[in-house]
Amino acid sequence: MSKCKITVLKRLLLEDLIKEYSSEGTPEEPLGQCTTFRDGQEFIIENDPVMPEGFCFWAWSDIQRDVAMIMYGADIHWISKKGTMINCCSDGLRPVVFKVERIED
């Protein structure tokens, strides 16, 4: 099995949806981007597809299937780079986009 690197590509903020649907934040202190991650942050997974320390449980539950597939050698036909998958967490107001890529030794 290969190693895997998860990179935080981008933290999004869907302000129009936040204004309409969020019950958090105030006009003085509006809800911001996800604070669990930072853009460019990287996590390395070795041996087994288990959640890295410091990773958001909800985001992990959204991307763990892709992490396992990439680690076990799958290639995603609609992604141009072999051994790579782009995915995001399911937070509809402040999603985080991840790149999952296989690391060959």
N, C-alpha and C positions, 0 to 999 in steps of 0.2 A: 504494500500500500504506500502511496505517495504522501508527502507532507502537503499542507494546504496553507495558503495565506489569504486572510480576509482583510481587505482594505476598505475603509470608509471613504467612498468617493464624494458623497455630497449629503449634507443635511438640508432638507427642504422645509419651507414654511409656507403653507397654503393659507395666506392671510384672509382671503375672501371666505373660505370655509370656516376658519377660526372665528371670524366675526359673526357668522351665521349660526354656528353650532357649538362652539366651545362654552363651557360653563366656568372655565378657569381663566385667570388673568383679569386685569382691570384696564381701563383706558390709560391710567397712569403707569401701570406695569403690565403691558400685554404679554400674552404667552409667546415665548420665543422658540428657537430651534431646540431640538433634543439636546439635553445637557449631559447625557450619558456618554456620548461619543464626540469626537472632534474630526473635522475633515482631514484626511490623510493618515489617520490612525491605522495601525496594522496589528493583526493578531496572527500568530503562527500556531498551527495545529499539527501535532505529530502523532503517529501510531493509530489513534482511534478518533472518530469524529465526535469529540465531546466539547461542550461549551467552554471556551477559554475564560480564564479568570477576568473579572471586570466587564464581561459582556452582558448586555441586557437580555434577560430571560425571554421576554416577548419577541425581541428581534431574532434570538436564536431559534425559537420555535418556528419562525417564518422561513429561515434560511437553512436549517440543519439538513434537510433533505438534499439540497444542492451541494452542501459541503460534503456529505457522504458520497454522493454520485461522483463528484470531481475527485475526491481522494481515492475512490475505487476505480478510476480510470475512464469515466464517461466523458464524452465530448458532446456539447450541445450544438445541434446542427444550425440553429439560427444565430449563433454567436461566432463571429469571424475568427477569433483566436481559440485554437484548440486548448482544452483543459481550463477553460474560463467560463464563468457564469456571472451575469449581472442580476442582482435581485435587490429587494428592499423589504423593510419591515412593513407591517400592515397598519401602522398609525396613519389614519386618513387625514390628519391635520398637520403632522410634522414628521413625514416619513424620512427614513435614512436609507440611502442607496449604497449597496455593498458590491465590491468585486470579489469573487471567490475564484482563486486560481491554484492549480496544481503546481507544486514545486518538485521538480525531478532532481534527484541527487546525482 
